[in-house]
Amino acid sequence: MLKGLANAFRVPELRKKLLLTCGILLLYRFGAYLPVPGVPFQDMLGAYQAGLSSNGAMAVLNLFSGGALSRMSVFSLGIMPYITAQIILQLMQAVIPGLGELAKEGEAGQRKITQYTRYLTIGLALLNAVGYLFLFGSYGVSFANMGIPVALENVIVVFTLLVGAIIIMWLGEVITQRGIGNGMSLIIFANIMSGLPTSLISSVTTTGNVVLTVITLLVIIAIIPVIVYVERGQRRIPVQYAKRVVGRRMMGGQSTYLPIKVNTAGVVPIIFASAVLYLPAQLAVFFPTVGWVQAVASALSTGWLNWVLSVLLIVAFAYFYSSMVFNPTETADQLRKQGGFIPGVRPGAATADYIKDCIDHVTLPGALFMSILAVVPTIIFWFTGNSLIQAFGGTSVLIMVGVAMDTLSSLESQLKMHNYDGFFK
């Protein structure tokens, strides 16, 4: 690992990308502590922070914002508006033919979809910013110390939150385009990791049992190799290429395989499922005094209904995303054009059906594995109240391990291009 990192810093191009990625993540964490204009002193925020931690839906939103929501920082909205916009656009591609065709147009089409995602993110961020203003007011937080009319104060707070969400979106895209790894995933990774010290201290002080905290940490560490094993698992479909004469040379005849990952979609299904389940919590901030709205938001964010829906949504998004990443018909067509075939399977439609059947059979156990790891720690937290399990339960660990592996794989491929040894042996 250390040798691979040292090799990365020897390559000027990779060194710049690594430093840019780390610098942006540090800038993002600074913004998570920078308060919006007019935020009262810390001792005046006690009631707000206590109410936020006691509300299950708001506590989860605060976790995914890296604690920014509890500090009323510029980045309180977090990455969720951007993720929600991406979900909506990807679902619309399956429903609206025009968007589906646009996605197939290559780089030009992706640029247009990215532009639509940005516009939608701004709209969602504006709605969330207004909702958070209602949320702040419901806990008695006042921005009156600015000494200007209340209406103007509210406009400044909403505008600041909106600009913060736009900056987060921009930072994530800069990492994706010019840094290492996926910017959106790395920002979520930074948010989760930032809560580790606080969660450890809270776990010890709340339970008063250091041994229980240590055991919890050991269990979390023991799960990591299992996650890595499943993430790197593959179903290899054998492929044979027919011999053919090109000029005076004999081409083809070799055997290879078509790799299908057990978890093709990576951590995307968990991130998307979390965003969908916590969307009602984001909408509930518009109605802080309406009991049934808060009850619905809490039921979807915590409890048995959340557990059932989490499993269903993770499995559904795993199949949906796998179908977008891996097109059996196109793969079968490429094999046929290159003279390749699967032994015992006829080329064309039969090959496409066989590949689709393999993907379906492989995706289900991978999705169920993710679902179990995401839901079981949540159930344990429900009964124990251990803050460490809440902050670093299955969902958090899966996201952290998945993002770390994707980032290392991206760095690995670029190291191999420069003839350096990577991280994986």
Secondary structure, 3 states (H helix, E strand, C coil): CHHHHHHHHHCHHHHHHHHHHHHHHHHHHHHCCCECCCCCCHHHHHHHHHHHHHCHHHHHHHHHCCCHHHHCECCCCCCHHHHHHHHHHHHHHHHCHHHHHHHCCCHHHHHHHHHHHHHHHHHHHHHHHHHHHHHHHHCCCCCHHHCCCHHHHHHHHHHHHHHHHHHHHHHHHHHHHHCCCCHHHHHHHHHHHHCHHHHHHHHHHHHCCHHHHHHHHHHHHHHHHHHHHHHCCEEEEEEEECCEEECCEEECCCEEEEEEECCCCCCHHHHHHHHHHCHHHHHHCCCCCCHHHHHHHHHHHCCHHHHHHHHHHHHHHHHHHHHHHCCHHHHHHHHHHCCEECCCCCCCHHHHHHHHHHHHHHHHHHHHHHHHHHHHHHHHHHHHCCHHHHHCCHHHHHHHHHHHHHHHHHHHHHHHHCCCCCCCC
